[in-house]
């Protein structure tokens, strides 16, 4: 049975070459002992998803939302969706206290931010444990959540 993978053979060969080199960058087959080729292949074809449910603070108890970060071979995306927010106007998204972008709340307390590298957007590099915060126009924290990691293969969560 033939096994298909989304990773180019060249990428795997390059990785195996660098793993197989010793400290002086000379090829050493003994450096490859214990390397599982199947695990290597799966690592290249997996996607990373980080997600969090955004929890309301006392400043806006009815607000809710979620944040998602996704890395795939062809793109990187980051999105934040909020609803039931009591304030309008610009709202700021911060990751670990650093500003990422602004988005505008629309009339029914709903707003979103969608960054996609495929569209030319600059998407921040995120990791599990990063904190996503949403601030209103006055600089008051209204939503927060911590990103959690999920590994996805063939559309299934592991």
Secondary structure as UniProt FT lines:
FT   HELIX           9..19
FT   TURN            23..24
FT   HELIX           29..32
FT   TURN            33..34
FT   HELIX           37..45
FT   STRAND          47..56
FT   HELIX           58..60
FT   TURN            61..62
FT   STRAND          64..72
FT   TURN            73..74
FT   STRAND          75..83
FT   STRAND          89..95
FT   TURN            96..97
FT   STRAND          98..105
FT   TURN            107..108
FT   STRAND          111..116
FT   HELIX           117..119
FT   TURN            128..129
FT   STRAND          131..135
FT   TURN            137..138
FT   STRAND          141..146
FT   STRAND          148..153
FT   TURN            154..155
FT   STRAND          156..157
//
